[in-house]
């Protein structure tokens, strides 16, 4: 990264100053005598820097007396070092800490220390290393680069966010020399970066009152083609008002009449957007009919994809009148906007409705490239334990790439069932219910997305034609209506079967690696689940016991998940659902 050498060499301990041209740490033995011409003071300071670094990095020298929790991970620090280097920490430690009990180390939360902007684990370690040694380490590539191989990593979003984090730490902890350094670096980003990526720089400058940086950000936004809706939604009122005023002043008088938007039309657009903010799609329909406007006229789907709950996006899509490949004033389709938001359920909803992942922006970026340039290697390569939520950034990229590869071709073996099962509706339902339930246990995030896309939660779960409210069931999920006619029952079962088929198809299409793991899991653990009557009486008994155990474990966990989903039905689909523990023996998850 371009900034690595600049930031590493810009600051170092030196005689009578914190600033120097920088030099690497020299590991000098105590018995060595400095050569003629060597500055003894610089040599001593370098040695001191190395010794203090040992306190920070070497576990053998861990004499820390306080902990700061960053992203859930404790970081041991020495209060005397931090207090001597930062007036902020001096005042903090003077107050004491109420979180320590029975003589434990005082504990602090980074989210409390830096309430605005946030500082990640890697950025804090770089900042802490400077406090101890006077030297800045190179930027960690796992958080300061993106996962787009074609990117130069000089102005991608992770590179900007990393420096913004360092700026937040430096400003909060009152390290003026670092504030000046990172302000210069952020100034270099402003003209090169996408205008959307200038917004986090502007917000940091606004919050920490960095006037020079703020004025440069405002100038860039005034000259940009960022629409007024985005400016209103993303920026503080005083900043958005200032940008609009400067834009009006900068327009030549001859062009002012051409650029001016009909105020009545603009008011109608705002009312539609406010209705979307209120999650009121019925009001949106009413406003459209009253004003004789369309969803496309107001860019309502673009707005919903950018700012609304995923369920509202699906409701707008269900109206059926929005052009999925319509471009806004900046040349972005709704899928481009969704890629910037990085919400998997919205991306899948658009793709299943026919949005094209291969369409590019005016600068030649498709949705996959947009997602990749927003994603850090740390997030993309995150190791997720089996049964835990997968990283959303990784899911977005995988879904888009899979759709591009297999746009017009579903897997040839979609929902393939044994010939002996194909003739039996109850056996097919039994198989699919268990398959989906196992998928929910092994890959909760991916399974939930597939079920949402197939609207599987809108159909009642099948638990057997003769099932009644049995022990361990929850609510009326397993309750059978004895007054239900055979015709109504058949319709209900067929509806459920279609939803499950679509769930499995969606899973195979967008998450082929996960589907293979589920296939392997079922093949290994339930090879004879559908042929329980074969073999000797003892073998049949063993098979039926094993199948019953597995089915009961899966169904109990499935009911628990469904209860949790019902409680959080009004929340964003991006919120994490619980991953229940059951008696099922998990296997190692494959990387994909």
LUMVEXPA-849335 format. One line per 5 residues: number of its first residue (from 1); their letters; for each residue z, x, y of C-alpha. Coordinates in nm, 4 decimals, padded with zeros to 6 digits. Layout:
REM LUMVEXPA-849335
NUM = a = Z:X:Y | ...
REM end
This chain:
REM LUMVEXPA-849335
1 = xxxxx = 00.0000:00.0000:00.0000 | -00.0855:00.1269:00.3441 | 00.2685:00.0892:00.4749 | 00.4366:00.2852:00.1962 | 00.3854:00.6333:00.3399
6 = xxxxx = 00.4423:00.5143:00.6945 | 00.7753:00.3543:00.6131 | 00.8872:00.6337:00.3782 | 00.8224:00.9129:00.6242 | 00.9179:00.7370:00.9460
11 = xxxxx = 01.2957:00.7511:00.9146 | 01.5322:01.0159:00.7865 | 01.8554:01.1859:00.8705 | 01.7971:01.4781:01.1090 | 02.0020:01.6888:01.3428
16 = xxxxx = 02.1465:01.4790:01.6280 | 01.9175:01.1806:01.5474 | 01.8396:00.9178:01.2834 | 01.4694:00.9639:01.3501 | 01.2648:01.2549:01.2193
21 = xxxxx = 00.9275:01.3392:01.0772 | 01.0820:01.2914:00.7356 | 01.1120:01.5165:00.4383 | 01.1780:01.4642:00.0715 | 01.5237:01.5103:-00.0749
26 = xxxxx = 01.5837:01.8699:-00.1913 | 01.8237:01.9095:-00.4809 | 02.0006:02.2309:-00.3782 | 02.2670:02.3944:-00.5912 | 02.5968:02.4632:-00.4173
31 = xxxxx = 02.5628:02.8277:-00.5079 | 02.2245:02.8649:-00.3381 | 02.2183:03.0494:-00.0099 | 01.9674:02.9210:00.2461 | 01.6727:03.1478:00.3093
36 = xxxxx = 01.6312:03.3086:00.6501 | 01.4729:03.0637:00.8958 | 01.5930:02.7516:00.7108 | 01.7843:02.5098:00.9322 | 02.1295:02.4888:00.7730
41 = xxxxx = 02.2074:02.1560:00.9393 | 01.8942:01.9906:00.8001 | 01.9632:02.1375:00.4581 | 02.3194:02.0039:00.4627 | 02.2048:01.6609:00.5736
46 = xxxxx = 01.9495:01.6477:00.2936 | 02.2180:01.7404:00.0445 | 02.4527:01.4765:00.1869 | 02.1722:01.2206:00.1590 | 02.1206:01.3083:-00.2068
51 = xxxxx = 02.4923:01.2874:-00.2828 | 02.5238:00.9439:-00.1229 | 02.2159:00.8284:-00.3119 | 02.3993:00.9195:-00.6322 | 02.6757:00.6739:-00.5393
56 = xxxxx = 02.4144:00.4007:-00.5118 | 02.2001:00.4738:-00.8170 | 02.4069:00.6641:-01.0733 | 02.6310:00.4381:-01.2839 | 02.8571:00.7338:-01.3592
61 = xxxxx = 02.9443:00.7403:-00.9886 | 02.9970:00.3651:-00.9514 | 03.3021:00.3452:-00.7275 | 03.1858:00.0349:-00.5436 | 03.4558:-00.1833:-00.3919
66 = xxxxx = 03.2532:-00.4959:-00.3039 | 02.9611:-00.6968:-00.4415 | 02.6734:-00.8715:-00.2691 | 02.4913:-01.1267:-00.4838 | 02.1159:-01.1212:-00.4265
71 = xxxxx = 01.8995:-01.3723:-00.6169 | 02.1927:-01.4239:-00.8539 | 02.2346:-01.0521:-00.9304 | 02.5443:-00.8598:-00.8131 | 02.4814:-00.5388:-00.6167
76 = xxxxx = 02.7779:-00.3023:-00.5883 | 02.8366:-00.1546:-00.2409 | 03.0916:00.0688:-00.0714 | 03.2453:-00.0995:00.2294 | 03.3221:00.2255:00.4080
81 = xxxxx = 02.9544:00.3301:00.3952 | 02.8195:-00.0062:00.5087 | 03.0813:-00.0446:00.7828 | 03.0092:00.3048:00.9159 | 02.6344:00.2408:00.9237
86 = xxxxx = 02.6250:-00.1225:01.0439 | 02.8333:-00.2997:01.3054 | 02.7559:-00.6267:01.1252 | 02.9266:-00.5080:00.8075 | 03.2122:-00.3549:01.0059
91 = xxxxx = 03.2897:-00.6965:01.1580 | 03.2344:-00.8710:00.8231 | 03.4771:-00.6522:00.6293 | 03.7392:-00.6721:00.9042 | 03.7590:-01.0483:00.8500
96 = xxxxx = 03.8351:-01.0101:00.4816 | 03.6935:-01.2297:00.2075 | 03.8308:-01.5443:00.0490 | 03.6061:-01.5233:-00.2583 | 03.8067:-01.2420:-00.4197
101 = xxxxx = 04.1038:-01.3338:-00.6375 | 04.3665:-01.1345:-00.8255 | 04.2560:-00.8063:-00.6758 | 03.8870:-00.8479:-00.7688 | 03.6164:-00.6927:-00.5575
106 = xxxxx = 03.5224:-00.9024:-00.2535 | 03.2046:-01.0975:-00.3210 | 02.9400:-01.2033:-00.0709 | 02.6257:-01.4121:-00.1070 | 02.3079:-01.2846:00.0543
111 = xxxxx = 02.2122:-01.6443:00.1332 | 02.5286:-01.6690:00.3452 | 02.4817:-01.3322:00.5140 | 02.1140:-01.3960:00.5965 | 02.0858:-01.7752:00.6338
116 = xxxxx = 01.7342:-01.7585:00.7769 | 01.4343:-01.6101:00.5989 | 01.6082:-01.4695:00.2956 | 01.6140:-01.1168:00.1530 | 01.5041:-01.0496:-00.2044
121 = xxxxx = 01.6654:-00.8132:-00.4527 | 01.4050:-00.5376:-00.4212 | 01.3914:-00.5517:-00.0399 | 01.7711:-00.5330:-00.0185 | 01.7771:-00.2290:-00.2460
126 = xxxxx = 01.5282:-00.0520:-00.0196 | 01.7368:-00.1445:00.2839 | 02.0581:-00.0351:00.1109 | 01.8985:00.2941:00.0103 | 01.8292:00.3608:00.3782
131 = xxxxx = 02.1885:00.2852:00.4733 | 02.3140:00.5386:00.2199 | 02.0523:00.8132:00.2510 | 01.8725:00.7666:00.5832 | 01.5424:00.7537:00.3947
136 = xxxxx = 01.3162:00.4598:00.3141 | 01.1838:00.4331:-00.0378 | 00.8185:00.3411:-00.1021 | 00.7435:-00.0302:-00.1257 | 00.8001:-00.1626:-00.4821
141 = xxxxx = 00.4550:-00.2784:-00.6007 | 00.6015:-00.5642:-00.8054 | 00.7006:-00.7480:-00.4857 | 00.4754:-00.5985:-00.2161 | 00.1388:-00.6610:-00.3818
146 = xxxxx = -00.0476:-00.9578:-00.5245 | -00.2050:-01.0024:-00.8680 | -00.5629:-01.0157:-00.7403 | -00.7310:-00.6956:-00.8589 | -00.9929:-00.7267:-00.5845
151 = xxxxx = -00.7283:-00.7188:-00.3087 | -00.6533:-00.4038:-00.1116 | -00.2889:-00.5202:-00.0872 | -00.2714:-00.4421:00.2825 | -00.2486:-00.7959:00.4239
156 = xxxxx = -00.1986:-01.0252:00.1240 | 00.0907:-01.2690:00.1419 | 00.3325:-01.0714:-00.0823 | 00.2802:-00.7619:00.1370 | 00.3623:-00.9643:00.4476
161 = xxxxx = 00.6599:-01.1428:00.2918 | 00.8100:-00.8134:00.1763 | 00.8049:-00.6639:00.5258 | 00.9362:-00.9923:00.6700 | 01.2307:-00.9686:00.4269
166 = xxxxx = 01.3035:-00.6151:00.5421 | 01.2821:-00.7316:00.9029 | 01.5288:-01.0142:00.8335 | 01.7739:-00.7681:00.6770 | 01.7328:-00.5134:00.9568
171 = xxxxx = 01.7759:-00.7685:01.2352 | 02.0698:-00.9469:01.0718 | 02.2529:-00.6265:00.9838 | 02.1777:-00.4793:01.3280 | 01.9778:-00.1708:01.2326
176 = xxxxx = 01.7756:-00.1327:01.5524 | 01.5640:00.1625:01.4391 | 01.4453:-00.0359:01.1374 | 01.3732:-00.3422:01.3504 | 01.1408:-00.1321:01.5679
181 = xxxxx = 00.9713:00.0165:01.2630 | 00.9096:-00.3133:01.0847 | 00.8038:-00.4834:01.4058 | 00.5251:-00.2253:01.4388 | 00.4229:-00.2902:01.0824
186 = xxxxx = 00.4141:-00.6670:01.1328 | 00.2106:-00.6248:01.4505 | -00.0495:-00.4471:01.2395 | -00.0691:-00.7481:01.0063 | -00.1351:-01.0109:01.2722
191 = xxxxx = -00.5049:-00.9506:01.3396 | -00.5997:-00.8718:00.9800 | -00.4176:-01.1459:00.7895 | -00.5239:-01.5031:00.7254 | -00.3920:-01.7229:01.0034
196 = xxxxx = -00.1743:-01.9185:00.7566 | -00.0068:-01.5916:00.6602 | 00.0797:-01.5172:01.0232 | 00.3180:-01.8161:01.0271 | 00.6059:-01.6442:00.8387
201 = xxxxx = 00.5788:-01.3507:01.0830 | 00.5919:-01.5907:01.3764 | 00.8953:-01.7711:01.2326 | 01.0854:-01.4434:01.1832 | 00.9974:-01.3330:01.5377
206 = xxxxx = 01.1083:-01.6698:01.6757 | 01.4391:-01.6726:01.4909 | 01.5330:-01.3117:01.5686 | 01.4038:-01.3299:01.9274 | 01.1440:-01.0552:01.8932
211 = xxxxx = 00.9447:-01.1496:02.2018 | 00.6632:-00.8980:02.1706 | 00.5959:-00.9899:01.8088 | 00.6231:-01.3613:01.8892 | 00.3740:-01.3463:02.1750
216 = xxxxx = 00.1163:-01.1676:01.9563 | 00.1571:-01.4314:01.6838 | 00.1134:-01.7142:01.9331 | -00.2000:-01.5531:02.0756 | -00.3480:-01.5284:01.7260
221 = xxxxx = -00.2773:-01.8943:01.6510 | -00.4209:-02.0038:01.9867 | -00.7492:-01.8284:01.9023 | -00.7538:-01.9548:01.5436 | -00.9089:-02.2680:01.3962
226 = xxxxx = -00.5770:-02.3842:01.2517 | -00.5656:-02.7597:01.3053 | -00.3017:-02.9280:01.5198 | -00.1574:-03.1178:01.2221 | -00.0693:-02.7928:01.0470
231 = xxxxx = 00.0755:-02.6474:01.3680 | 00.2955:-02.9538:01.4162 | 00.4196:-02.9483:01.0563 | 00.4767:-02.5744:01.0192 | 00.6144:-02.4637:01.3567
236 = xxxxx = 00.9100:-02.5492:01.5846 | 00.8296:-02.8064:01.8515 | 00.8519:-02.5637:02.1417 | 00.6108:-02.3210:01.9734 | 00.3596:-02.5885:01.8709
241 = xxxxx = 00.3639:-02.7359:02.2216 | 00.3061:-02.3944:02.3736 | 00.0116:-02.3249:02.1420 | -00.1514:-02.6600:02.2236 | -00.1061:-02.6020:02.5958
246 = xxxxx = -00.2560:-02.2529:02.5775 | -00.5491:-02.3859:02.3774 | -00.6272:-02.6435:02.6444 | -00.6149:-02.3810:02.9168 | -00.8363:-02.1436:02.7213
251 = xxxxx = -01.1151:-02.4000:02.6716 | -01.4018:-02.3665:02.9218 | -01.4282:-02.6722:03.1426 | -01.7811:-02.7346:03.0265 | -01.6663:-02.7580:02.6644
256 = xxxxx = -01.3496:-02.9562:02.7215 | -01.5221:-03.2926:02.6904 | -01.6937:-03.1866:02.3689 | -01.3731:-03.0590:02.2053 | -01.1586:-03.3518:02.3126
261 = xxxxx = -01.0574:-03.5841:02.0300 | -01.0540:-03.9584:02.0828 | -00.6821:-04.0302:02.1498 | -00.6987:-04.3703:01.9780 | -00.8529:-04.2128:01.6685
266 = xxxxx = -00.5995:-03.9307:01.6735 | -00.3172:-04.1849:01.6976 | -00.4554:-04.3679:01.3933 | -00.4639:-04.0419:01.1975 | -00.1042:-03.9678:01.2922
271 = xxxxx = 00.0092:-04.3140:01.1781 | -00.1575:-04.2611:00.8395 | 00.0073:-03.9211:00.8026 | 00.3474:-04.0643:00.8970 | 00.3024:-04.3347:00.6340
276 = xxxxx = 00.2391:-04.0598:00.3790 | 00.5500:-03.8775:00.4994 | 00.7403:-04.2002:00.4299 | 00.5941:-04.2189:00.0754 | 00.4396:-04.5541:00.1624
281 = xxxxx = 00.0914:-04.5627:00.0123 | 00.0696:-04.9405:00.0560 | 00.1122:-04.8927:00.4298 | -00.1628:-04.6297:00.4187 | -00.3981:-04.8866:00.2633
286 = xxxxx = -00.3024:-05.1410:00.5296 | -00.3604:-04.8933:00.8130 | -00.6981:-04.7957:00.6708 | -00.8113:-05.1563:00.6514 | -00.6882:-05.2355:01.0050
291 = xxxxx = -00.8532:-04.9320:01.1650 | -01.1713:-04.9404:00.9602 | -01.1082:-04.5775:00.8617 | -01.1314:-04.4084:00.5222 | -00.9032:-04.1589:00.3500
296 = xxxxx = -01.1666:-03.8941:00.4189 | -01.1792:-03.9738:00.7915 | -00.8070:-03.8951:00.8214 | -00.8161:-03.6118:00.5666 | -00.5347:-03.8074:00.4048
301 = xxxxx = -00.5679:-03.6397:00.0651 | -00.5641:-03.2936:00.2245 | -00.2462:-03.3935:00.4077 | -00.0787:-03.5386:00.0983 | -00.1641:-03.2332:-00.1123
306 = xxxxx = -00.0201:-03.0020:00.1523 | 00.3001:-03.1847:00.2439 | 00.3810:-03.4834:00.0194 | 00.5596:-03.5329:-00.3093 | 00.3298:-03.4877:-00.6133
311 = xxxxx = 00.3824:-03.8541:-00.7075 | 00.2442:-03.9616:-00.3704 | -00.0579:-03.7359:-00.4250 | -00.1240:-03.9159:-00.7536 | -00.0894:-04.2557:-00.5851
316 = xxxxx = -00.3416:-04.1546:-00.3194 | -00.5744:-04.0321:-00.5943 | -00.5345:-04.3641:-00.7737 | -00.6843:-04.5403:-00.4706 | -01.0099:-04.3881:-00.5904
321 = xxxxx = -01.1765:-04.3591:-00.2513 | -01.1125:-03.9941:-00.1600 | -01.3787:-03.7254:-00.1942 | -01.2139:-03.4490:-00.3995 | -01.4562:-03.1852:-00.2770
326 = xxxxx = -01.4454:-03.2817:00.0918 | -01.3965:-02.9809:00.3214 | -01.1628:-02.9896:00.6187 | -01.2366:-02.8216:00.9533 | -01.1477:-02.4811:00.8043
331 = xxxxx = -01.3748:-02.5238:00.5027 | -01.0910:-02.5918:00.2560 | -01.1210:-02.8470:-00.0232 | -00.8099:-03.0280:-00.1461 | -00.7925:-02.7884:-00.4421
336 = xxxxx = -00.7895:-02.4908:-00.2029 | -00.4979:-02.6534:-00.0198 | -00.3212:-02.7197:-00.3509 | -00.3723:-02.3576:-00.4545 | -00.1911:-02.2444:-00.1403
341 = xxxxx = 00.0951:-02.4820:-00.2113 | 00.1166:-02.3630:-00.5756 | 00.2420:-02.6886:-00.7267 | 00.1139:-02.7117:-01.0894 | 00.1331:-03.0920:-01.1195
346 = xxxxx = -00.0838:-03.1409:-00.8098 | -00.3406:-02.8855:-00.9262 | -00.3651:-03.0518:-01.2679 | -00.3955:-03.3980:-01.1133 | -00.6875:-03.2820:-00.8994
351 = xxxxx = -00.8612:-03.1024:-01.1857 | -00.8326:-03.3990:-01.4209 | -00.9843:-03.6187:-01.1485 | -01.2843:-03.3880:-01.1216 | -01.2024:-03.1352:-00.8490
356 = xxxxx = -01.4076:-02.8188:-00.8891 | -01.2167:-02.4923:-00.9334 | -01.5312:-02.2867:-00.8716 | -01.5842:-02.4047:-00.5121 | -01.5203:-02.1281:-00.2582
361 = xxxxx = -01.3861:-02.1178:00.0968 | -01.5903:-01.9886:00.3889 | -01.4682:-01.6351:00.3142 | -01.5677:-01.6600:-00.0531 | -01.2292:-01.7291:-00.2156
366 = xxxxx = -01.2014:-01.9850:-00.4940 | -00.8757:-02.1571:-00.5903 | -00.7891:-01.8912:-00.8500 | -00.8305:-01.6093:-00.5975 | -00.6180:-01.7991:-00.3437
371 = xxxxx = -00.3396:-01.8413:-00.6008 | -00.3592:-01.4802:-00.7118 | -00.3367:-01.3494:-00.3552 | -00.0187:-01.5497:-00.3039 | 00.1507:-01.4372:-00.6263
376 = xxxxx = 00.3613:-01.1260:-00.6829 | 00.3414:-00.9257:-01.0090 | 00.7167:-00.9822:-01.0487 | 00.6607:-01.3591:-01.0669 | 00.3367:-01.3507:-01.2643
381 = xxxxx = 00.4737:-01.1147:-01.5301 | 00.8170:-01.2750:-01.5487 | 00.9469:-01.2878:-01.9049 | 01.0506:-01.6444:-01.9756 | 01.2828:-01.7080:-02.2666
386 = xxxxx = 01.1748:-01.9717:-02.5132 | 01.2794:-02.3160:-02.3991 | 01.3147:-02.2146:-02.0337 | 01.0894:-02.3182:-01.7469 | 00.7837:-02.0960:-01.7061
391 = xxxxx = 00.7117:-01.9488:-01.3646 | 00.5170:-02.1984:-01.1517 | 00.2949:-01.9312:-00.9977 | 00.1827:-01.8172:-01.3422 | 00.1189:-02.1752:-01.4569
396 = xxxxx = -00.1002:-02.2467:-01.1517 | -00.3164:-01.9405:-01.2148 | -00.3450:-02.0084:-01.5889 | -00.4397:-02.3731:-01.5353 | -00.7109:-02.2887:-01.2828
401 = xxxxx = -00.8541:-02.0020:-01.4875 | -00.8565:-02.2112:-01.8052 | -01.0338:-02.4950:-01.6284 | -01.3006:-02.2612:-01.4945 | -01.3624:-02.1167:-01.8412
406 = xxxxx = -01.3698:-02.4476:-02.0197 | -01.4819:-02.6925:-01.7514 | -01.7189:-02.8958:-01.9677 | -01.5907:-02.8199:-02.3141 | -01.2782:-02.9488:-02.4772
411 = xxxxx = -01.1425:-02.7636:-02.7764 | -01.3331:-02.8570:-03.0884 | -01.0145:-02.9144:-03.2841 | -00.8423:-03.1396:-03.0316 | -00.5787:-03.3571:-03.1928
416 = xxxxx = -00.7018:-03.2796:-03.5425 | -00.4967:-03.4633:-03.8028 | -00.4944:-03.4510:-04.1783 | -00.7502:-03.6900:-04.3357 | -00.4680:-03.8516:-04.5303
421 = xxxxx = -00.2909:-03.9243:-04.2019 | -00.5905:-04.0522:-04.0093 | -00.5807:-04.3886:-04.1836 | -00.2134:-04.4492:-04.1130 | -00.1195:-04.5425:-03.7561
426 = xxxxx = 00.2519:-04.4901:-03.8075 | 00.2004:-04.1442:-03.9598 | -00.0274:-04.0414:-03.6729 | 00.2284:-04.1571:-03.4199 | 00.5070:-03.9851:-03.6112
431 = xxxxx = 00.3132:-03.6594:-03.6137 | 00.2186:-03.6730:-03.2447 | 00.5671:-03.7746:-03.1290 | 00.7173:-03.4788:-03.3132 | 00.4474:-03.2423:-03.1933
436 = xxxxx = 00.5027:-03.3404:-02.8294 | 00.8804:-03.3237:-02.8738 | 00.8583:-02.9720:-03.0169 | 00.6332:-02.8726:-02.7275 | 00.8942:-03.0051:-02.4839
441 = xxxxx = 01.1575:-02.7873:-02.6486 | 00.9469:-02.4716:-02.6626 | 00.7533:-02.5029:-02.3358 | 00.9294:-02.7583:-02.1127 | 00.7306:-02.6969:-01.7918
446 = xxxxx = 00.3896:-02.7002:-01.9596 | 00.4718:-03.0024:-02.1766 | 00.5987:-03.1990:-01.8786 | 00.2768:-03.1290:-01.6873 | 00.0636:-03.2413:-01.9828
451 = xxxxx = 00.2683:-03.5612:-02.0257 | 00.2534:-03.6398:-01.6545 | -00.1220:-03.5897:-01.6534 | -00.1578:-03.8249:-01.9509 | 00.0944:-04.0766:-01.8091
456 = xxxxx = 00.2750:-04.0554:-02.1432 | 00.6066:-04.1478:-01.9838 | 00.4666:-04.4854:-01.8863 | 00.4416:-04.5869:-02.2554 | 00.7341:-04.6605:-02.4859
461 = xxxxx = 00.8189:-04.3968:-02.7421 | 00.7397:-04.4670:-03.1071 | 01.0366:-04.4268:-03.3433 | 00.9115:-04.6000:-03.6558 | 00.7873:-04.9496:-03.7266
466 = xxxxx = 01.1173:-05.0487:-03.8849 | 01.3377:-04.8524:-03.6484 | 01.6403:-05.0202:-03.5059 | 01.9044:-04.9045:-03.2697 | 02.0426:-04.6200:-03.4786
471 = xxxxx = 02.3316:-04.3830:-03.4501 | 02.2744:-04.1107:-03.1924 | 02.0094:-04.3022:-03.0014 | 02.0302:-04.3521:-02.6308 | 01.9843:-04.6829:-02.4505
476 = xxxxx = 01.7008:-04.9093:-02.5674 | 01.4462:-04.6356:-02.6400 | 01.4785:-04.6987:-03.0150 | 01.5306:-05.0721:-02.9941 | 01.2644:-05.2934:-03.1476
481 = xxxxx = 01.1858:-05.6371:-03.0088 | 01.2006:-05.8665:-03.3135 | 01.0133:-06.1354:-03.1202 | 00.7176:-05.9069:-03.0595 | 00.4005:-06.0415:-03.2201
486 = xxxxx = 00.1873:-05.8136:-03.4411 | -00.0918:-05.8215:-03.1836 | 00.1364:-05.7148:-02.8978 | 00.2943:-05.4510:-03.1200 | -00.0461:-05.3111:-03.2162
491 = xxxxx = -00.1482:-05.2900:-02.8495 | 00.1743:-05.1111:-02.7632 | 00.1342:-04.8617:-03.0464 | -00.2318:-04.7992:-02.9642 | -00.1406:-04.7406:-02.6004
496 = xxxxx = 00.1241:-04.4907:-02.7057 | -00.1176:-04.3235:-02.9470 | -00.3796:-04.2817:-02.6740 | -00.1197:-04.1365:-02.4356 | -00.0025:-03.8886:-02.6985
501 = xxxxx = -00.3609:-03.7946:-02.7857 | -00.4325:-03.7304:-02.4189 | -00.1120:-03.5269:-02.3871 | -00.2149:-03.3031:-02.6774 | -00.5724:-03.2769:-02.5438
506 = xxxxx = -00.4448:-03.1810:-02.1995 | -00.2114:-02.9251:-02.3521 | -00.4902:-02.7704:-02.5580 | -00.7220:-02.7642:-02.2571 | -00.4901:-02.6143:-01.9958
511 = xxxxx = -00.2311:-02.4360:-02.2125 | -00.4220:-02.3138:-02.5213 | -00.1775:-02.0314:-02.5941 | 00.1203:-02.2674:-02.5879 | -00.0671:-02.5062:-02.8187
516 = xxxxx = -00.1285:-02.2252:-03.0669 | 00.2416:-02.1448:-03.0712 | 00.3228:-02.5113:-03.1383 | 00.0589:-02.5160:-03.4168 | 00.2172:-02.2098:-03.5735
521 = xxxxx = 00.5657:-02.3554:-03.5358 | 00.4684:-02.6794:-03.7088 | 00.2725:-02.4975:-03.9795 | 00.5641:-02.2674:-04.0558 | 00.8527:-02.5135:-04.0358
526 = xxxxx = 00.6866:-02.8360:-04.1519 | 00.4067:-02.7403:-04.3960 | 00.4678:-03.0439:-04.6124 | 00.6085:-03.2857:-04.3589 | 00.3135:-03.5188:-04.4025
531 = xxxxx = 00.3011:-03.4855:-04.7830 | 00.6616:-03.5546:-04.8731 | 00.5767:-03.7304:-05.1997 | 00.4155:-03.4240:-05.3587 | 00.5946:-03.1864:-05.5982
536 = xxxxx = 00.8877:-03.2265:-05.8319 | 01.1700:-03.4699:-05.7489 | 01.3872:-03.1786:-05.6389 | 01.1098:-03.0388:-05.4144 | 01.0497:-03.3835:-05.2654
541 = xxxxx = 01.4216:-03.4205:-05.1947 | 01.4358:-03.0790:-05.0232 | 01.1262:-03.1540:-04.8161 | 01.2563:-03.4900:-04.7013 | 01.5951:-03.3447:-04.6077
546 = xxxxx = 01.4328:-03.0640:-04.4083 | 01.1920:-03.3009:-04.2359 | 01.4703:-03.5460:-04.1502 | 01.6873:-03.2687:-04.0060 | 01.4060:-03.1369:-03.7885
551 = xxxxx = 01.3006:-03.4827:-03.6732 | 01.6568:-03.5865:-03.5834 | 01.7168:-03.2656:-03.3878 | 01.3915:-03.3013:-03.1977 | 01.4416:-03.6712:-03.1213
556 = xxxxx = 01.7991:-03.6205:-02.9980 | 01.6820:-03.3431:-02.7655 | 01.3849:-03.5555:-02.6591 | 01.6047:-03.8537:-02.5693 | 01.8331:-03.6272:-02.3684
561 = xxxxx = 01.5341:-03.4889:-02.1765 | 01.4010:-03.8386:-02.1096 | 01.7400:-03.9504:-01.9749 | 01.7424:-03.6532:-01.7380 | 01.3847:-03.7272:-01.6320
566 = xxxxx = 01.4744:-04.0890:-01.5560 | 01.7612:-03.9750:-01.3320 | 01.5336:-03.7434:-01.1377 | 01.2295:-03.9727:-01.1351 | 01.2377:-03.9974:-00.7557
571 = xxxxx = 01.2565:-03.6229:-00.7029 | 00.9664:-03.3763:-00.6881 | 00.8042:-03.2960:-01.0195 | 00.8632:-02.9316:-00.9353 | 01.2393:-02.9767:-00.9894
576 = xxxxx = 01.3652:-02.8261:-01.3112 | 01.4517:-03.0606:-01.5964 | 01.7248:-02.9623:-01.8384 | 01.6338:-02.7689:-02.1514 | 01.8602:-02.9153:-02.4195
581 = xxxxx = 01.9992:-02.7121:-02.7012 | 01.9515:-02.8498:-03.0489 | 01.9782:-02.7476:-03.4100 | 01.6137:-02.6432:-03.4207 | 01.5660:-02.2765:-03.5010
586 = xxxxx = 01.3550:-02.1247:-03.2238 | 01.0911:-01.8631:-03.2863 | 00.9882:-01.5785:-03.0585 | 00.7530:-01.6953:-02.7854 | 00.4157:-01.5285:-02.7673
591 = xx = 00.2882:-01.3868:-02.4424 | -00.0102:-01.5632:-02.2959
REM end
